[in-house]
Amino acid sequence: MSNYRRPIAASVIKAAFAQAGGRCAFPECQPLVLENGAPLLEIAFIESLAPGSQRYSARLTPEERTGIENLVVLCPTHHAYVDRNPETYSSDVLRQMREAHIERVEIALDGVQSRATTSRRLTYALEVWENNRENATEEYWQKFFSEHPEVLVLALDGRAYTLSSKCYVGGKSVDNTGGNELDFLAQYGGNVALIEIKTPKSKLLAATKYRANVFAPSKELAGSTVQVLEYRNSLLCNLPNLAFHTPGLRAAHPLGVVLIGDMESEITSEDQRRSFELYRSSLRDLKIMTYDELFDGIRMLASAWTD
């Protein structure tokens, strides 16, 4: 975008982020996350502010140019990318991208529920978190997410999905024993996410340093990541048979998700934080999200949804 700028009303910016569900509108984007759990996002203009630029249109009034219909929420990477490629990402393309993203968010967060109902459910979810942050019972959280699947929308990058719990994903031996049972399977479009639920009290890192300024992942974290990868492998190996018995099941490139721990409560030093971030960012086809990150994101959505 040009350096030419016109102020955008704070209420318009807030409304734009609420519409976007706190996610980048670029398809399949997984934006970086700030320390407070909020995704790193920016406001981009669909029709440019600067006369002479490739996405400038004289038909817009100054008010329309800084209005919500001319704004799209993007992460910094995709903001810069669309600006460098205006021929590919024209105003019409960005407008379609924005509309498609808003529709995905509305389906994921709202479904057939009213706006008021969605707001109440998000508020209730936050109350559950505040009152049960010390709850170390996996069955409790399994039941909670089964009854409130919309809370997992941020773990699945804002996609609309159908959630199933305690799913068999293959792995039985010839004597029909030893099958793999996943906590949750989220189906969205032509793909699935395999979700393993631990608890907020599950440790993220070992109690003592492994060496110098390095902390190893905890037994619970390492074990759960390997477990999800095993589930993923089992699903792919058994996909033809599973799909035969489950019409509509598609798994082009399954994503593994581990929800575990409370980073804010456990991680107190920069060495711990760096070790944790290095570990989870190095994992392929697997996303690790902590409970406090998830609910901080829900808090931001609930605040925007009620205003």
N, C-alpha and C positions, 0 to 999 in steps of 0.2 A: 504494500500500500504506500501511498505518497506520504510525505511528511506533513502535508496539509491536513489540518485537524479542525474539527468543530466539536464543542463539548457535547457529550451524551448525558442525558439526565440519569442520575443514579437509579431512579425507579425503573427506567428502561433497561439499564444494564442488569439489574436484579431480576427483572422479568425475563430477560433473554436467557440468563443462566438457569432460571426455574424451568423454562420451556425445554431447554436442552438436557434437563435431568442431571446436570453436573457432569456431562460427558462431552467429548469431542464429537462433532457431527460427521467427521470423516469416517467412512465405513470401516468397521473392524479395528478402530484405533483403541489402543490401551495407553492413555496418557500417563506421564510421570505423576507421582503423588507427592504432595508436600508433607512435611513432618506431622502436621495435624490431621493427615489422612485425606485432605481435600485434593482433588485432581488439579494439575497445573493447566489452566485454560486461559484463553484470551478472546476478546471480541474482535471480529473481523467484519469488514464492510462487504456487502454483496455488490452494490453499485458504488464505485469509488467516490470519495469526496472531491478529488482533485480534477478539475477540467483538463482534458487532453489525455488522461490516462485511459487504458484499454477497457476498463470497466466503468467508465464514467457515462452517465446518461443525463442529458439536460432536462429530461422530462420530469425528474423528481424535484419536488420543492425542498428547501432546506430542512423543513420539519420531517418530511418523508425520508430524507437522506440519513438522518440520525434517529429515525424511528425503528421500532423493534423488527418490522418486516424487512428492513435492509441490513439486519445484523445476523451473523452466524457465529456460533461458538466453536472455536477450534483450539487444539493444543498448539504451543509455539512451533513445533516441527511442521505440522500440516498448514498452519497459518503462513509460514514462510514458503512452503512448497507450492500452495495455490497461487501465491503472489508471484512466484518465479515462473509460473506456467499459466498465464492468463488466457492463452489460446485454448488450452485444454479445459481450464476451469473458468469458463465464462460466467457472466452474471446469471444466466439461465441455469447453468449446471450447479452453481452454488445455491441458487434458490431451491432447486429440486433436492439437493443434498440436505438442506435445512429442513424442508418439509417432510422428507422421508425420515429424518432423524427424530423430529418432533413426534411423528406418528409412532415410531418404535418406542419412544419413551412413554407416550400416553398409554399404549397397549400394555407395556411392561408394568407400569406403576398403577394404572387405573383399571384396565380391562373394562368390564361392564359396571364397575363401581362408580359412584358419584364422586366428585371432587372432595366433598365433605367427608365421605366414608374413607377415602384414601388418606386424607389428612389425619383422621382419628386413628387409623391403623398405624400410620407412621409414628404418631405421638405415643400410642400405646407401646409400640416396639421400643421406643426410647425409654419409657418408664420401666419396661421389663429389663432392659440393659442396666439402668441405674440401680435397680433393686436386686439384680442377680449377677453382678459383675464378679462376685466371688464364688459363684456356683460352679462346682467342678464335676457335675453329673452330666455325662454325655447324653443320657436318655432325655434329660430335661431340654437340652438344646435341640436334639433331634425332633422332639415333639413340637417345640416352638417354631422351628423353621418349616415343619410340615404344615402347621396351621397358618403361618404367615410367610408364604413363599416370596412375597414382594420384597422382603427385607434383603434377599440375596441378589437383587437386581444389580447392585454395584459390583458384586463379586463376578458378575457375568457381563460387565461392561455395558449395562443399559439395554441388553437385548431382551426382546420378548421371548418367553420360554414356557414350557410345560414341565412341571417338577414332579418327579416320582421318587418315592423313598424306599429304602431297603431293596435295591434292585440286584438281581442276579446278573452277572456279566461274564459267566463262563468259569472255567478252571476246574471242573470236576474231573476226578480220575475215572478209570474204567469201572470201578465199583460204586460209582455215583456218589462219591463223598468228596469233601474238600472244596466245594464251590466258593467263588468269590462273591460276597454280598457288599455292595456299595451303599454308603449312606444315602446319597441323592444322585439322581441322573436328571439333568436338565436338557430337554430337547428344544432346539431352536433352529428353524429353517432346515438346512441340510446337514446339521452337525449336532454334537452333544457335548456337554461338559460333565465330567465325573467329579463329584464333590465329596470330600471327606471332612467330616465335622469332628473336631476335638473340642476342647473347652477353653474358656478364657484363662483358666489356671494352668493349662498345659505350658510347660516351659519351652522357650524358644532357643535358649542357649545353655551350654554347660555352665555349671556354677563357677568354675575356675578357668583361668586362661589356659589355652592349649599350648601357646608359646608366645613369648614377648607380648605383643599387643593383639593377639588373635584369639578369638573365642570360637570353639567348635559348636555346630548345631547340637541341640539337646537330643537325647535318645528319642524322645517323643516326636520332635520335628523331623529328624532324619528318617525315623521309622514310618511316619505318615506319608512323607513324600515318596519313599520307595513303594509303599503300599498302593498309593494312587497310580504310580507308574506301572505297577504290576496289574492293577485293575484295567488300565488303559490297554496294555498289551493283551490281556485276556479278552477284552471286548473286541479288539481288532482281529484276533485269531479266531474267535467264535462268531464273528459278525454274520456270516451267511446263515448259520443256524438260528442265531438270536433274531435276526431280521425276519426269518421265515415264521417264527412264532410271535413276533411283535411287528405287525404291519405298520409301516410308517417310520420305523427306526432307521435313521441315517447317521452315519458317523464318518464323514469325509476326513476329518483331522481333529479327533477329540482333544479337548482341553481338560487338563487335570487341575482341580482347585482344592487347596487345603486351607480350611479356616481354623486358626489356632492361636491361642495365647493373647496376651494383652501387652503390647509393646510399651505403651505409656507407663504401665505399672512396673514392668520388669527391666526394661533397658534404660540404664541411668548414665552410661558413659559413652563417649564418642567411639571408643574401641569396640564396645558391644554393638553399637548402632552400625558401624561400618562392617563388622563381621556378618551381622544379620543381613544387611542389604547386599553385600557381595555374594552371600550364599544364595539368597532367593533370586537375585537377578541372573545368576549363572545357570539356572535350571531351564531346560528346554521343554516346551509343551506343558509346563506346569506353573501355576500361579499360587503364591502363598499370600494370604491376607490375614491380618490379625483382627480380632473382634473389635478393638477400639477403632481401627481404621474403618471397618464396615459401619459401625454405628456413628462415627463422626460424619461420614458421608450421608447417612440417613438423617442425621440432625440438620445438615445443610439443606437437604431436599425438603424436609418437613418445614423448615423456616421459610423457604421460598414458596412452598405450596400453600401456606396459610396466609401469606401477605397479598 
